[in-house]
Amino acid sequence: MFFLQDAAAAAAGTGSLLVSMLPILLIFVIFYFFIIRPQNKKQKETDKMIAALKKGDKVVTIGGIHGTVAQTKEKTIIVKVDDNAKIEFSRSAIASVTVQGSSKEEKVEKKDKKAVETTENKAVEDNTTEEK
């Protein structure tokens, strides 16, 4: 008889332990998905960007210095800041690489193409309405 009571008490104790640990586990899961996982993902992207640096890339350092990569070494890069000024930085000091393809000239050309297409479409529509 006492054996059954002890077994029931042990089962209830295990259930209450699980219920009391559930909030802690839930907090850990939330931290993982909202803090740890995105941070690891961003670090991998940054490492990939730093490894892909090559001569001619436009970069911005953590300190806010803008320049062009003049030479790459194993652990450092040399950034050309002005015509005669070159600064050597650790690779980890690079905050971002400026995208070459999104220059202002290309954006203007895209707008011009859209404007030409729009005027051509209007001209075609005007011709079709005049024929009717």
N, C-alpha and C positions, 0 to 999 in steps of 0.2 A: 504494500500500500504506500509506504513511504517512497518507494522507488518511482512510482508513477507521479507523485507530487514533485519529486526532484527533477524528473524529466520534463514536466510541464513548466517548472520554474526556469530551467535551463533554456528551453525553447523560447520562452517569453523574454528572457535576458538577451538572447541572440537577436531577436527581432527589434528590441528597443535599442540595441547597439547599432544596428543597421540604420534605423530611423535617425539616431543622433548623429551618425556619420554622413548621412545624405546631404545636408546643407554644405558641409565642407567639400565633399566631392563635387557638388554642383558649382560651387564657387571656383574650384580648380578648373573645371571644364570651361566655364565662362572666361576665366583668365586666359586659358589656352587659345580659344578661338578668337578672342577680341584683342589680345595683347601679344602673346608669345608667337603665334603662327604668322600674323602679318609682319611682325618685326623680323622674323627669320626670312620671310619671303623678300622683304625689302633689302636685307643684307645680301642675299644671293644675287639680286639684280644689280646692286652696287658693285659687288665683286666682279660680276660679269662685265659691267661697264668699264671698270678700271683695267681689267685684263685686255679689253679690246681697244684700248687707246693706241692711236697711231699718229704718225707725223701728219700735221695739217689739221687735226681736229681742233675745234674751238672749244675751250674749256673755261669753267669758272671754279675757282678754288673755294675752300671753306671760308677763307678770309675775304672773299668777294673780288679777287683779282681776276680780270678777264684777260685771256691771251690765247695764243695758238701754240700747239705742241710743236716744238722744233726738233726734239730728239727724245727717244725713249731709252731707258736703261732698265735693268732688272728690277730695282726697287725704287727708282726715282725717274722723274721726267723733267725735261728742260722746257720751260714755257717762254715763248717770245712775247714780251709784253709791249714793246715799242720797237722802233727800227733797230736800235742798238742795245736794247736792254733784254737780257735773258735771265730768268730766275730758275733755279733748280728746286723742285718740290718733291716731297715724298708722294708716292702714288696715292696713298690714303688721304692726302690733302685735297684731292679733286672732288668737288661736290657734284658737278654735273658736266655733261658734254652738250654743247649747243648743237642742235640739229642743223645740218647744212642745207637740207632740202626745203626748209620753210623760210626762205629769204623773202624780203619785201618785194623784190622784182618778180618772183614767181607768183606771189599773191596778186600783184597788179596785173600780170599777164592772164591769170585765171579770171579776174573780174572783167578784163577786156574781152576775153573769149565769150563769157556769159552775156555781155552787153551786145556783142555782134550776133550771137545766136538768137537773142531776144528780138533784135531788130529784124533779122531775117525771118523769124517766125511770124512777126507782125506783118511783114511785107507779103508773105505767102497767104496769110489769112485775108489781107486786104484784096489781093488778086482774086481769091476764091469768092469773096462777097461781091466783087464787081462783076464777075462772070454770071452770077445768078441774076 
